[in-house]
């Protein structure tokens, strides 16, 4: 496995792979990898000849009050995980390598980015779409792998690729959870022992909503209130949002008649965590 930091190095390697007729999978990450990222790398390894993992904490997707400087970084640890799960190349550029000094070109998707995290983090998805577009242009992958935990991001990337005719297949991979139900996240490292226990309220609230749906509840407001009441029972939890939306358009629904996405963002202490599930009507 190789680790490179420049665009030219990546392009040289990819060019040789393509000359050999090899397929390429890309797993874009911000590093501090865990088993959730590992599942993406593993899926890419199973379906492509070569796997590139980008490790880049993208500054333009962070807001002015967000945790860019504190975001955890550990390339040595990341390298071991990438190798263990079948990756072939790590691309770990600096911000100056990705963004020239007078950088002024951005990619933006409207509509899908208006609610959920997009409403709470202005400019976030512009930063995500821009860096992902750059990675697609640099790596020219056949397939790219994203986790379903970031459900809105996955939907936005799929739409961007479709709208702009980008020749890459987007593959969504299931949420990977701890044995107690907590969705794996690089931000979990911020949680104290007490906060880690409190964070279980996210998956517990979603489980209650799923049970209510299975029992026939079809009012989104009733479900939303059930989730909020459950979250509010945990003193360390502060609700950022709880939304029930159409699984394709991401528009809010009142009566549940089609497949839906239930998504939430909750602060546990100072750490913002997200979780979700999609409910398919039979």
Secondary structure, 3 states (H helix, E strand, C coil): CEEECCHHHHHHHHHHHHHCCCCEEEEEECCCCCHHHHHHHHHHHHHCCEEEEEECCCHHHCCCCCCCCCCCCCHHHHHHHHHHCCCCEEECCCHHHHCCCCCCCCCCCCCCCCCHHHHHCCCHHHHHHHHHHHHHHHHCCCEEEEECCCHHHHHHHHHHHHHCCCCCEEEEECCCECCCCCECCHHHHHCCHHHHHHCCHHHHHHHHHHHHHHCCCCEHHHHHHHHHHHHHCCCCEEEEEEEEEECCCCCECCECCCCEEEEEEEEECCEEEEEEEEECCC
